[in-house]
Amino acid sequence: MENKEFARTLEARTLKFAISIIRLAARLPNIPEGKIVRTQITKSGTSPGANYREANRARSKADFKSRIRICESELSETEYWLEVILGVGWLNSADIKAEHDECTQLLALFTSIAKNC
């Protein structure tokens, strides 16, 4: 796969992930704790797509790498919030499986990109 095609595919994938996270967050309970986690996971789950899009328009290699590291960090945080949601029993593992699997795969991808740039 050519670099530009890979970039477009990954941009689309992170956008789809962001939408999925927003939909998952909307299913959290409307209690103070649920609202806090909803805000946190929405921020961390939508950030990788926005930062990756900016990385592809970076002005320097250092800027690109910095944005990729942000993606990596935000995906790790999203994985944490998914584990919290599962741990408190707001959703079950079947409810978050697709998002958790995609988060894990995206985290591995961005970790690899960061190590190779």
Secondary structure, DSSP 8 states (H G I E B T S, - for coil): --HHHHHHHHHHHHHHHHHHHHHHHTTS-SSHHHHHHHHHHHHHHHHHHHHHHHHTT-SSHHHHHHHHHHHHHHHHHHHHHHHHHHHHTSS-HHHHHHHHHHHHHHHHHHHHHHHT-
